[in-house]
Amino acid sequence: MKLRHFAWVILALPLFAVGQTINIAKETPYYDEKIIQPNIVNECTDLGAKLSTFTKSYSEKKGFTVALSDKFNSANPGYNLKLEITNAVSAGNAWMGHAKGVTISMELYKDGKQVTSHTLNRNSSGGIGAGFKSSCDVLGRCTKALGKDVGKILSKWRKQGLLK
């Protein structure tokens, strides 16, 4: 009986093998602050940090090792994931209804060479209790969903052999 359990453990080890570390910036920057609504840039100052933190958390749940660095550098050895907030929209309010959205781009580099890229978008009306949430809270929900999405895309890239 014990030998059978040992065999299952040995067979399952490759499923939990840790690949190379993926480096991302600890704060995802805006692609161009001039095209983002000023109220978002000025009031929701932690969107980039939230996106990076959620990306790290959800990617690690998918079996990746993610390191946060002060600044993104595609030339660093190994895998580097460039995340940028390319657009963010804040319309409506708690009483009329939220209409918020965030769009990001992601580019995967290996040893300085771009391997692949993808664009993601998430919108939110605030969910349950939206009347009690600020615009920044609702945009934060978008970054949480995007963090999950990035983890899913990384898994897809791993299955395609683009990421090991």
Phi, psi and omega per residue, in radians:
M1 nan -0.764 -3.130
K2 -1.145 -0.623 3.140
L3 -1.118 -0.646 3.117
R4 -1.106 -0.753 3.110
H5 -1.119 -0.700 3.114
F6 -1.081 -0.714 3.127
A7 -1.078 -0.734 3.121
W8 -1.115 -0.675 3.115
V9 -1.110 -0.790 3.136
I10 -1.094 -0.722 3.139
L11 -1.194 -0.519 -3.087
A12 -1.482 -0.268 -3.088
L13 -0.950 -0.757 3.137
P14 -1.058 -0.448 3.129
L15 -1.176 -0.431 -3.082
F16 -1.888 0.176 3.134
A17 -1.120 2.367 -3.110
V18 -1.650 2.224 3.111
G19 -1.489 -2.859 3.122
Q20 -1.185 2.752 3.111
T21 -1.282 2.454 3.032
I22 -1.795 2.170 -3.133
N23 -1.683 2.318 3.027
I24 -2.350 2.775 3.086
A25 -1.240 2.477 -3.125
K26 -1.212 -0.269 3.050
E27 -2.378 1.972 3.141
T28 -1.185 2.169 -3.109
P29 -1.466 2.866 2.945
Y30 -1.356 2.475 3.063
Y31 -1.063 -0.795 3.117
D32 -2.685 1.872 -3.108
E33 -1.044 -0.418 -3.103
K34 -1.180 -0.407 -3.127
I35 -1.704 -0.045 3.075
I36 -1.639 2.456 3.129
Q37 -0.955 2.306 -3.103
P38 -0.990 -0.613 -3.136
N39 -1.126 -0.562 3.095
I40 -1.220 -0.850 -3.123
V41 -1.055 -0.746 -3.050
N42 -1.404 -0.553 -3.034
E43 -1.779 -0.602 -3.087
C44 -1.774 1.120 -2.967
T45 -1.275 -0.192 -3.093
D46 -1.854 0.198 -3.122
L47 -1.030 -0.780 -3.126
G48 -1.108 -0.730 3.115
A49 -1.168 -0.702 3.105
K50 -1.077 -0.805 -3.123
L51 -1.049 -0.791 3.135
S52 -1.114 -0.747 -3.136
T53 -1.138 -0.792 3.109
F54 -1.125 -0.690 3.119
T55 -1.065 -0.806 3.124
K56 -1.043 -0.872 -3.080
S57 -1.056 -0.891 -3.069
Y58 -1.295 -0.518 3.082
S59 -1.219 -0.665 3.097
E60 -1.158 -0.568 3.059
K61 -1.154 -0.399 3.105
K62 -1.563 0.052 3.071
G63 1.709 0.151 3.126
F64 -1.614 2.712 2.989
T65 -1.820 2.128 -3.074
V66 -2.132 2.291 3.093
A67 -1.997 2.349 3.079
L68 -1.623 2.256 3.114
S69 -2.082 2.782 -3.107
D70 -1.060 -0.653 -3.087
K71 -2.487 2.519 3.089
F72 -1.304 2.395 3.063
N73 -2.509 1.878 -3.100
S74 -1.136 -0.356 -3.097
A75 -1.426 -0.156 3.106
N76 -1.044 2.586 3.111
P77 -1.120 2.588 3.107
G78 1.539 -2.743 -3.099
Y79 -1.571 2.337 3.106
N80 -2.326 2.224 -3.121
L81 -1.917 2.020 3.119
K82 -1.599 2.073 3.060
L83 -1.953 2.415 3.058
E84 -2.481 2.445 3.014
I85 -1.488 1.936 -3.077
T86 -1.594 -0.383 3.095
N87 -2.782 2.595 3.043
A88 -2.587 2.345 -3.085
V89 -2.208 2.368 3.092
S90 -2.302 1.758 3.087
A91 -2.109 2.805 -3.137
G92 1.304 -3.011 3.112
N93 -2.747 -3.108 -3.065
A94 -1.087 -0.502 -3.055
W95 -1.613 -0.599 3.133
M96 -1.606 -0.305 -3.089
G97 1.996 2.288 3.117
H98 -1.347 2.538 2.986
A99 -2.462 1.577 -3.039
K100 -2.102 2.718 3.099
G101 -2.823 2.637 3.099
V102 -2.363 2.353 3.072
T103 -2.078 2.376 3.119
I104 -2.261 2.732 2.967
S105 -2.012 2.595 3.089
M106 -2.359 2.327 3.136
E107 -2.257 2.234 3.126
L108 -1.747 2.246 3.107
Y109 -2.058 2.528 2.986
K110 -2.245 2.073 -3.140
D111 0.905 0.729 3.054
G112 1.544 -0.113 -3.121
K113 -1.925 2.313 3.141
Q114 -1.204 2.281 -3.115
V115 -1.698 -0.811 -3.100
T116 -2.871 3.013 3.127
S117 -2.633 2.899 -3.138
H118 -2.796 2.694 3.066
T119 -2.121 2.408 -3.132
L120 -2.259 2.630 3.118
N121 -2.461 2.443 3.031
R122 -2.378 2.432 3.099
N123 -2.120 2.682 3.109
S124 -2.606 2.523 3.017
S125 -1.823 0.104 3.047
G126 1.889 -0.400 3.137
G127 1.237 -2.809 -3.118
I128 -1.106 2.333 3.135
G129 1.320 0.399 -3.088
A130 -0.998 -0.523 3.139
G131 -1.129 -0.259 -3.124
F132 -1.896 0.159 -3.106
K133 -1.918 2.510 3.082
S134 -1.402 2.902 3.081
S135 -1.026 -0.702 -3.135
C136 -1.158 -0.612 3.079
D137 -1.101 -0.732 -3.126
V138 -1.197 -0.705 3.060
L139 -1.125 -0.586 3.061
G140 -1.091 -0.629 3.055
R141 -1.074 -0.660 3.107
C142 -1.111 -0.735 -3.132
T143 -1.178 -0.569 3.092
K144 -1.121 -0.820 3.118
A145 -1.103 -0.682 3.116
L146 -1.149 -0.654 3.074
G147 -1.025 -0.731 3.070
K148 -1.115 -0.753 -3.131
D149 -1.078 -0.701 3.122
V150 -1.062 -0.764 3.094
G151 -1.015 -0.703 3.122
K152 -1.165 -0.712 3.136
I153 -1.159 -0.719 3.095
L154 -1.042 -0.716 3.094
S155 -1.092 -0.717 3.106
K156 -1.087 -0.776 3.128
W157 -1.105 -0.635 3.106
R158 -1.126 -0.753 3.121
K159 -1.120 -0.544 3.123
Q160 -1.420 -0.087 3.134
G161 1.450 0.177 3.130
L162 -1.437 -0.294 -3.070
L163 -2.433 2.284 -3.095
K164 -1.980 nan nan
